Amino acid sequence: MKATAEKIENNKVKLKIQVDAQDFEKALDKSYMKNKGRFLIPGFRKGKAPRKLIERYYGEGVFYEDAFNEIFHEVYWKAVEENGLEPVDYPTVEEIEQIGSGKDLVFTASVVVKPEVELGQYKGIEVEKVEYNVTDKDVEDALKRIQERYARWVAVEGRPIKEGDLVTLDYEGFVDGQPIKDGSAQNYALEVGSKSFIPGFEEQLIGLNAGDEKEIKVTFPEDYGIEELKGKEAVFKVKIHDIKEKELPELDDEFAKDVSDFETFEEYKVHLREVLEREAQNQAREQMEEQLLSQVVEGAKVDIPDVMVEREIDNMLSNFELGLYYRGLTLKRYLELTGTSMEDLRAQYRQEAYTRVKTGLVLEKIAKVEDIEVTQEDLDKELEGLANQFNITVEEARKRYAEGLERRKDELLTRKTIDFLMDNAVIVDKAQQPEQDKQQADGKAEHTDEGANQHTVEGTAAE
């Protein structure tokens, strides 16, 4: 097989591939063996007619298309490898220049390839220092959130609904006297004040008692997701079954034992502060990395093929759809509720997808230029981390996660490249600059005063 590559556009390459006659003949034989049962030849049982007879009866080229498809994948990827190409899309067969039994197969195919990246400055980039200090209030707020998470709902009697209660109710909605599609539910649990219902609905539950029935009047917002309900007045018939209030656990040693492995509340509180400090450091690091990457990526030049952006949009939508699934929604239903078309949704993702693709290409180029690689040592460290995380041995982690670790090589390479950029960045502490500027200004003023005094002395001496 012979193959040549010719660049025909910025990111498009035309391959001319020549396959030896004997190799194409083998493909024809495979096609014959696979398809011979489809042909009926007088005097022969189905599938027993010789290839030459079938070709004479149905035409010489009867097996050409299938034989071409049989051999194309193998020779195409050989041509790609030989010419050092990195395709980012499926190839298109442009022309079959020669095909036939006993002849070399000659054809051309075009394919979009990964674009070249022209790097700008990526070392010595100034990054403003970001720092978060964990305060006592941060710890207290975190404790409140955890306390809320471990709260329990307790039935109440003898008082009406107030904000914050969990109410079990039946409801049925009507617009213009007609029931609303999917607008009713039985024994529905609603936290009053959560703003999960139409504005005005939850507020009108306050003051009702268990067993009460009421008609609640509301107006659907103008931007409501269902077109026929936008701005419509509605009536909801509700019946209250029971009322529960939230009971928070005491913040004491027992609480610490319930939510952690610590014996005392004070130990748990110290641990929580350490966790918050690590999170604060990670958040600060991420924000500095974002600053750095935006400058590095903006300074690079690359002509990105549309297909790469579209594929990234596909990936983003796939993740979005998975998130909807876990929330009990389908993508189709989401589009209906938001009044959005698929084209509009893809358009919303396009800029972010473009930035992601460009960032990936730029980081890949930097890794290549700087000889940054994922080593076996890096993979071993990942395995050790997994072993510690799941409390298993490194060997057990190797057996369980080795395949997944291979797939994570790209992520590890990206991480190492970003770390390299941060190591070579200039971190500027803006909080310290005013004081530094003041000191520099004081120094200049002092130098000016000394010069003025010297001039005065020298002038007096001259007189």
TAMO-V982934 format. One record per residue. N is the residue number from 1. RES is the residue in three letters. SS is DSSP state (H for helix, E for strand, L for the rest). NEAR is the number of other ideal C-beta (glycine too) atoms within 8 Angstrom. D_CENTER is the distance of its C-alpha to the mean C-alpha in Angstrom with 1 decimal. Layout:
<<N & RES & SS & NEAR & D_CENTER> <N & RES & SS & NEAR & D_CENTER>>
This chain:
<<1 & MET & L & 10 & 41.0> <2 & LYS & E & 5 & 40.6> <3 & ALA & E & 13 & 37.7> <4 & THR & E & 7 & 37.4> <5 & ALA & E & 10 & 34.5> <6 & GLU & E & 8 & 35.0> <7 & LYS & E & 7 & 32.5> <8 & ILE & E & 7 & 33.1> <9 & GLU & E & 5 & 30.4> <10 & ASN & L & 5 & 28.0> <11 & ASN & L & 10 & 25.4> <12 & LYS & E & 11 & 27.5> <13 & VAL & E & 12 & 29.9> <14 & LYS & E & 12 & 32.8> <15 & LEU & E & 17 & 33.9> <16 & LYS & E & 10 & 37.5> <17 & ILE & E & 15 & 38.0> <18 & GLN & E & 10 & 41.4> <19 & VAL & E & 12 & 41.9> <20 & ASP & L & 8 & 45.2> <21 & ALA & H & 10 & 47.5> <22 & GLN & H & 6 & 47.9> <23 & ASP & H & 11 & 44.2> <24 & PHE & H & 15 & 44.0> <25 & GLU & H & 10 & 47.1> <26 & LYS & H & 8 & 45.3> <27 & ALA & H & 12 & 42.5> <28 & LEU & H & 13 & 45.2> <29 & ASP & H & 9 & 46.8> <30 & LYS & H & 10 & 43.6> <31 & SER & H & 12 & 43.2> <32 & TYR & H & 11 & 46.8> <33 & MET & H & 7 & 46.4> <34 & LYS & H & 7 & 43.4> <35 & ASN & H & 10 & 44.8> <36 & LYS & H & 12 & 48.6> <37 & GLY & H & 6 & 48.8> <38 & ARG & H & 4 & 47.9> <39 & PHE & L & 12 & 51.0> <40 & LEU & L & 4 & 54.5> <41 & ILE & L & 9 & 57.4> <42 & PRO & L & 4 & 61.0> <43 & GLY & L & 3 & 62.8> <44 & PHE & L & 8 & 59.7> <45 & ARG & L & 4 & 57.8> <46 & LYS & L & 7 & 54.2> <47 & GLY & L & 7 & 52.1> <48 & LYS & L & 6 & 55.3> <49 & ALA & L & 10 & 55.9> <50 & PRO & L & 5 & 55.6> <51 & ARG & H & 10 & 52.9> <52 & LYS & H & 6 & 55.5> <53 & LEU & H & 10 & 57.1> <54 & ILE & H & 14 & 53.9> <55 & GLU & H & 12 & 53.1> <56 & ARG & H & 7 & 56.6> <57 & TYR & H & 8 & 56.4> <58 & TYR & H & 7 & 53.0> <59 & GLY & L & 5 & 52.6> <60 & GLU & H & 7 & 51.8> <61 & GLY & H & 8 & 48.2> <62 & VAL & H & 8 & 47.5> <63 & PHE & H & 12 & 45.2> <64 & TYR & H & 10 & 43.8> <65 & GLU & H & 7 & 40.5> <66 & ASP & H & 10 & 39.6> <67 & ALA & H & 13 & 40.8> <68 & PHE & H & 13 & 38.6> <69 & ASN & H & 7 & 35.5> <70 & GLU & H & 9 & 36.6> <71 & ILE & H & 13 & 36.8> <72 & PHE & H & 9 & 34.1> <73 & HIS & H & 6 & 31.0> <74 & GLU & H & 7 & 32.9> <75 & VAL & H & 12 & 34.6> <76 & TYR & H & 12 & 31.6> <77 & TRP & H & 8 & 29.5> <78 & LYS & H & 10 & 32.6> <79 & ALA & H & 13 & 33.0> <80 & VAL & H & 11 & 29.4> <81 & GLU & H & 8 & 30.0> <82 & GLU & H & 7 & 33.4> <83 & ASN & L & 11 & 32.3> <84 & GLY & L & 5 & 29.3> <85 & LEU & L & 10 & 26.8> <86 & GLU & L & 6 & 23.1> <87 & PRO & E & 11 & 22.4> <88 & VAL & L & 11 & 19.1> <89 & ASP & L & 8 & 20.6> <90 & TYR & L & 5 & 23.4> <91 & PRO & L & 10 & 26.9> <92 & THR & E & 7 & 29.5> <93 & VAL & E & 9 & 33.2> <94 & GLU & E & 8 & 35.2> <95 & GLU & E & 6 & 38.7> <96 & ILE & E & 9 & 40.7> <97 & GLU & E & 6 & 43.6> <98 & GLN & E & 9 & 45.6> <99 & ILE & L & 11 & 45.6> <100 & GLY & L & 8 & 48.4> <101 & SER & L & 7 & 50.2> <102 & GLY & L & 5 & 51.6> <103 & LYS & L & 9 & 49.6> <104 & ASP & L & 9 & 46.6> <105 & LEU & E & 15 & 43.5> <106 & VAL & E & 11 & 42.2> <107 & PHE & E & 14 & 39.2> <108 & THR & E & 11 & 36.6> <109 & ALA & E & 12 & 32.9> <110 & SER & E & 12 & 30.3> <111 & VAL & E & 14 & 26.7> <112 & VAL & E & 10 & 24.0> <113 & VAL & E & 11 & 23.1> <114 & LYS & L & 7 & 20.8> <115 & PRO & L & 11 & 22.1> <116 & GLU & L & 4 & 24.0> <117 & VAL & E & 11 & 22.8> <118 & GLU & E & 7 & 25.4> <119 & LEU & L & 10 & 24.6> <120 & GLY & L & 9 & 25.9> <121 & GLN & L & 8 & 26.7> <122 & TYR & L & 11 & 24.3> <123 & LYS & L & 7 & 26.9> <124 & GLY & L & 7 & 28.7> <125 & ILE & L & 13 & 26.2> <126 & GLU & E & 7 & 27.2> <127 & VAL & E & 12 & 24.7> <128 & GLU & E & 9 & 25.9> <129 & LYS & L & 10 & 26.2> <130 & VAL & L & 9 & 24.2> <131 & GLU & L & 6 & 25.9> <132 & TYR & L & 8 & 25.7> <133 & ASN & L & 5 & 28.9> <134 & VAL & L & 9 & 28.8> <135 & THR & L & 6 & 31.8> <136 & ASP & H & 5 & 33.9> <137 & LYS & H & 6 & 32.5> <138 & ASP & H & 9 & 28.9> <139 & VAL & H & 13 & 30.3> <140 & GLU & H & 8 & 32.2> <141 & ASP & H & 8 & 29.3> <142 & ALA & H & 10 & 27.2> <143 & LEU & H & 11 & 30.3> <144 & LYS & H & 8 & 30.6> <145 & ARG & H & 8 & 27.1> <146 & ILE & H & 9 & 27.8> <147 & GLN & H & 12 & 31.2> <148 & GLU & H & 9 & 29.8> <149 & ARG & H & 6 & 27.6> <150 & TYR & L & 10 & 30.7> <151 & ALA & L & 10 & 32.9> <152 & ARG & E & 6 & 34.8> <153 & TRP & E & 9 & 36.2> <154 & VAL & E & 8 & 40.0> <155 & ALA & E & 7 & 42.1> <156 & VAL & L & 9 & 44.4> <157 & GLU & L & 5 & 47.7> <158 & GLY & L & 3 & 50.1> <159 & ARG & L & 7 & 47.8> <160 & PRO & L & 8 & 45.7> <161 & ILE & L & 12 & 42.0> <162 & LYS & L & 8 & 40.5> <163 & GLU & L & 6 & 37.1> <164 & GLY & L & 8 & 34.8> <165 & ASP & L & 12 & 36.6> <166 & LEU & E & 12 & 35.0> <167 & VAL & E & 14 & 36.9> <168 & THR & E & 11 & 37.4> <169 & LEU & E & 12 & 38.5> <170 & ASP & E & 11 & 39.1> <171 & TYR & E & 11 & 38.3> <172 & GLU & E & 9 & 39.0> <173 & GLY & E & 11 & 38.2> <174 & PHE & E & 13 & 40.4> <175 & VAL & E & 10 & 40.3> <176 & ASP & L & 5 & 43.7> <177 & GLY & L & 4 & 45.1> <178 & GLN & E & 6 & 42.7> <179 & PRO & E & 8 & 40.2> <180 & ILE & E & 11 & 36.6> <181 & LYS & E & 4 & 34.5> <182 & ASP & E & 4 & 32.4> <183 & GLY & E & 10 & 34.0> <184 & SER & E & 10 & 35.7> <185 & ALA & E & 6 & 35.1> <186 & GLN & E & 5 & 37.4> <187 & ASN & E & 8 & 37.1> <188 & TYR & E & 9 & 33.9> <189 & ALA & E & 7 & 32.8> <190 & LEU & E & 13 & 32.1> <191 & GLU & E & 10 & 31.7> <192 & VAL & L & 14 & 33.8> <193 & GLY & L & 7 & 32.2> <194 & SER & L & 7 & 28.6> <195 & LYS & L & 6 & 28.5> <196 & SER & L & 6 & 26.9> <197 & PHE & L & 6 & 29.8> <198 & ILE & L & 9 & 31.2> <199 & PRO & L & 6 & 32.6> <200 & GLY & L & 9 & 36.1> <201 & PHE & L & 11 & 35.9> <202 & GLU & H & 13 & 35.3> <203 & GLU & H & 6 & 37.8> <204 & GLN & H & 9 & 40.5> <205 & LEU & H & 15 & 40.2> <206 & ILE & L & 11 & 41.4> <207 & GLY & L & 5 & 45.1> <208 & LEU & L & 9 & 45.1> <209 & ASN & L & 9 & 46.5> <210 & ALA & L & 8 & 45.7> <211 & GLY & L & 7 & 47.5> <212 & ASP & L & 8 & 47.4> <213 & GLU & E & 7 & 46.6> <214 & LYS & E & 8 & 45.6> <215 & GLU & E & 7 & 44.6> <216 & ILE & E & 12 & 41.7> <217 & LYS & E & 6 & 41.5> <218 & VAL & E & 12 & 38.2> <219 & THR & E & 9 & 36.8> <220 & PHE & L & 11 & 33.4> <221 & PRO & L & 9 & 31.5> <222 & GLU & L & 5 & 31.6> <223 & ASP & L & 4 & 27.8> <224 & TYR & L & 9 & 27.7> <225 & GLY & L & 6 & 25.3> <226 & ILE & L & 9 & 28.3> <227 & GLU & H & 5 & 30.4> <228 & GLU & H & 5 & 33.7> <229 & LEU & H & 10 & 33.4> <230 & LYS & L & 11 & 32.5> <231 & GLY & L & 7 & 35.3> <232 & LYS & L & 10 & 37.4> <233 & GLU & E & 8 & 39.6> <234 & ALA & E & 15 & 39.3> <235 & VAL & E & 9 & 41.3> <236 & PHE & E & 13 & 39.9> <237 & LYS & E & 11 & 42.5> <238 & VAL & E & 12 & 41.5> <239 & LYS & E & 10 & 43.2> <240 & ILE & E & 16 & 42.5> <241 & HIS & E & 9 & 42.7> <242 & ASP & E & 8 & 42.0> <243 & ILE & E & 14 & 40.8> <244 & LYS & E & 12 & 39.0> <245 & GLU & E & 10 & 38.4> <246 & LYS & E & 11 & 36.0> <247 & GLU & E & 8 & 37.8> <248 & LEU & L & 7 & 36.2> <249 & PRO & L & 10 & 37.0> <250 & GLU & L & 6 & 39.2> <251 & LEU & L & 7 & 37.6> <252 & ASP & L & 7 & 39.9> <253 & ASP & H & 8 & 40.2> <254 & GLU & H & 8 & 39.7> <255 & PHE & H & 14 & 36.4> <256 & ALA & H & 14 & 35.3> <257 & LYS & H & 9 & 36.4> <258 & ASP & H & 8 & 34.6> <259 & VAL & H & 8 & 31.2> <260 & SER & L & 8 & 31.4> <261 & ASP & L & 2 & 33.6> <262 & PHE & L & 10 & 35.7> <263 & GLU & L & 6 & 39.3> <264 & THR & L & 8 & 39.7> <265 & PHE & H & 11 & 37.8> <266 & GLU & H & 6 & 38.4> <267 & GLU & H & 10 & 36.8> <268 & TYR & H & 13 & 33.8> <269 & LYS & H & 10 & 33.7> <270 & VAL & H & 8 & 33.9> <271 & HIS & H & 10 & 31.0> <272 & LEU & H & 11 & 28.9> <273 & ARG & H & 10 & 29.6> <274 & GLU & H & 8 & 28.6> <275 & VAL & H & 8 & 25.2> <276 & LEU & H & 12 & 24.7> <277 & GLU & H & 9 & 25.9> <278 & ARG & H & 8 & 23.4> <279 & GLU & H & 8 & 20.5> <280 & ALA & H & 11 & 22.2> <281 & GLN & H & 9 & 22.4> <282 & ASN & H & 8 & 18.7> <283 & GLN & H & 10 & 17.8> <284 & ALA & H & 11 & 20.4> <285 & ARG & H & 10 & 19.2> <286 & GLU & H & 8 & 15.6> <287 & GLN & H & 9 & 17.3> <288 & MET & H & 15 & 19.6> <289 & GLU & H & 10 & 17.0> <290 & GLU & H & 8 & 15.4> <291 & GLN & H & 10 & 18.9> <292 & LEU & H & 14 & 19.6> <293 & LEU & H & 11 & 16.7> <294 & SER & H & 8 & 17.3> <295 & GLN & H & 10 & 20.9> <296 & VAL & H & 15 & 20.5> <297 & VAL & H & 11 & 18.2> <298 & GLU & H & 7 & 20.4> <299 & GLY & H & 9 & 23.4> <300 & ALA & L & 14 & 22.4> <301 & LYS & E & 6 & 23.5> <302 & VAL & E & 11 & 21.8> <303 & ASP & L & 7 & 22.3> <304 & ILE & L & 11 & 19.1> <305 & PRO & L & 11 & 19.8> <306 & ASP & H & 6 & 18.6> <307 & VAL & H & 9 & 17.6> <308 & MET & H & 10 & 14.9> <309 & VAL & H & 13 & 13.4> <310 & GLU & H & 9 & 14.0> <311 & ARG & H & 9 & 12.4> <312 & GLU & H & 12 & 9.1> <313 & ILE & H & 12 & 9.7> <314 & ASP & H & 8 & 10.6> <315 & ASN & H & 8 & 7.5> <316 & MET & H & 11 & 5.6> <317 & LEU & H & 12 & 9.0> <318 & SER & H & 8 & 9.3> <319 & ASN & H & 8 & 6.7> <320 & PHE & H & 9 & 8.5> <321 & GLU & H & 10 & 11.7> <322 & LEU & H & 8 & 11.3> <323 & GLY & H & 8 & 11.1> <324 & LEU & H & 11 & 14.1> <325 & TYR & H & 9 & 15.9> <326 & TYR & H & 6 & 16.0> <327 & ARG & L & 6 & 17.5> <328 & GLY & L & 4 & 20.0> <329 & LEU & L & 9 & 19.0> <330 & THR & L & 8 & 18.5> <331 & LEU & H & 10 & 16.7> <332 & LYS & H & 6 & 20.2> <333 & ARG & H & 8 & 21.5> <334 & TYR & H & 11 & 18.9> <335 & LEU & H & 12 & 19.8> <336 & GLU & H & 9 & 23.4> <337 & LEU & H & 9 & 23.2> <338 & THR & H & 7 & 21.5> <339 & GLY & L & 8 & 23.7> <340 & THR & L & 8 & 20.9> <341 & SER & L & 6 & 21.0> <342 & MET & H & 7 & 18.3> <343 & GLU & H & 6 & 19.3> <344 & ASP & H & 8 & 18.8> <345 & LEU & H & 11 & 15.3> <346 & ARG & H & 10 & 14.3> <347 & ALA & H & 7 & 16.1> <348 & GLN & H & 6 & 14.3> <349 & TYR & H & 11 & 11.0> <350 & ARG & H & 10 & 13.1> <351 & GLN & H & 6 & 13.5> <352 & GLU & H & 8 & 10.0> <353 & ALA & H & 13 & 9.4> <354 & TYR & H & 11 & 12.7> <355 & THR & H & 9 & 12.1> <356 & ARG & H & 9 & 9.1> <357 & VAL & H & 12 & 11.6> <358 & LYS & H & 12 & 14.5> <359 & THR & H & 10 & 13.2> <360 & GLY & H & 9 & 12.6> <361 & LEU & H & 13 & 16.1> <362 & VAL & H & 14 & 17.8> <363 & LEU & H & 11 & 16.8> <364 & GLU & H & 10 & 17.9> <365 & LYS & H & 11 & 21.1> <366 & ILE & H & 15 & 21.9> <367 & ALA & H & 12 & 21.5> <368 & LYS & H & 7 & 24.0> <369 & VAL & H & 7 & 26.3> <370 & GLU & L & 8 & 26.5> <371 & ASP & L & 5 & 26.7> <372 & ILE & L & 9 & 23.9> <373 & GLU & L & 6 & 23.4> <374 & VAL & L & 8 & 22.1> <375 & THR & L & 6 & 25.5> <376 & GLN & H & 5 & 26.8> <377 & GLU & H & 6 & 27.3> <378 & ASP & H & 10 & 23.6> <379 & LEU & H & 12 & 23.0> <380 & ASP & H & 9 & 25.9> <381 & LYS & H & 8 & 24.6> <382 & GLU & H & 11 & 21.4> <383 & LEU & H & 14 & 23.7> <384 & GLU & H & 10 & 25.9> <385 & GLY & H & 8 & 23.1> <386 & LEU & H & 12 & 22.2> <387 & ALA & H & 13 & 25.9> <388 & ASN & H & 7 & 26.4> <389 & GLN & H & 6 & 23.5> <390 & PHE & H & 7 & 24.9> <391 & ASN & L & 5 & 28.5> <392 & ILE & L & 8 & 29.3> <393 & THR & L & 6 & 30.9> <394 & VAL & H & 9 & 29.2> <395 & GLU & H & 6 & 30.8> <396 & GLU & H & 9 & 29.5> <397 & ALA & H & 14 & 25.9> <398 & ARG & H & 9 & 26.6> <399 & LYS & H & 6 & 27.7> <400 & ARG & H & 8 & 24.9> <401 & TYR & H & 9 & 21.8> <402 & ALA & H & 9 & 23.1> <403 & GLU & H & 6 & 21.4> <404 & GLY & H & 7 & 18.0> <405 & LEU & H & 11 & 18.7> <406 & GLU & H & 7 & 19.5> <407 & ARG & H & 7 & 16.1> <408 & ARG & L & 9 & 14.7> <409 & LYS & H & 10 & 17.0> <410 & ASP & H & 7 & 14.5> <411 & GLU & H & 7 & 12.5> <412 & LEU & H & 12 & 16.0> <413 & LEU & H & 13 & 17.2> <414 & THR & H & 10 & 14.5> <415 & ARG & H & 8 & 15.5> <416 & LYS & H & 12 & 19.1> <417 & THR & H & 13 & 18.9> <418 & ILE & H & 12 & 17.5> <419 & ASP & H & 8 & 20.2> <420 & PHE & H & 11 & 22.7> <421 & LEU & H & 15 & 21.9> <422 & MET & H & 12 & 22.3> <423 & ASP & H & 6 & 25.5> <424 & ASN & L & 9 & 26.8> <425 & ALA & L & 13 & 26.0> <426 & VAL & E & 7 & 28.7> <427 & ILE & E & 8 & 27.9> <428 & VAL & E & 9 & 29.9> <429 & ASP & L & 7 & 31.1> <430 & LYS & H & 7 & 31.9> <431 & ALA & H & 7 & 33.4> <432 & GLN & H & 7 & 36.1> <433 & GLN & H & 9 & 36.8> <434 & PRO & H & 7 & 39.1> <435 & GLU & H & 7 & 41.4> <436 & GLN & H & 8 & 41.2> <437 & ASP & H & 8 & 42.1> <438 & LYS & H & 8 & 44.9> <439 & GLN & H & 8 & 46.3> <440 & GLN & H & 8 & 46.2> <441 & ALA & H & 8 & 48.0> <442 & ASP & H & 8 & 50.6> <443 & GLY & H & 8 & 51.2> <444 & LYS & H & 8 & 51.8> <445 & ALA & H & 8 & 54.1> <446 & GLU & H & 8 & 56.0> <447 & HIS & H & 8 & 56.4> <448 & THR & H & 8 & 57.6> <449 & ASP & H & 8 & 60.1> <450 & GLU & H & 8 & 61.5> <451 & GLY & H & 8 & 62.0> <452 & ALA & H & 8 & 63.7> <453 & ASN & H & 8 & 66.1> <454 & GLN & H & 8 & 66.9> <455 & HIS & H & 8 & 67.7> <456 & THR & H & 8 & 70.0> <457 & VAL & H & 8 & 71.9> <458 & GLU & H & 8 & 72.3> <459 & GLY & H & 8 & 73.6> <460 & THR & H & 7 & 76.1> <461 & ALA & H & 6 & 77.4> <462 & ALA & H & 5 & 77.9> <463 & GLU & L & 4 & 80.0>>
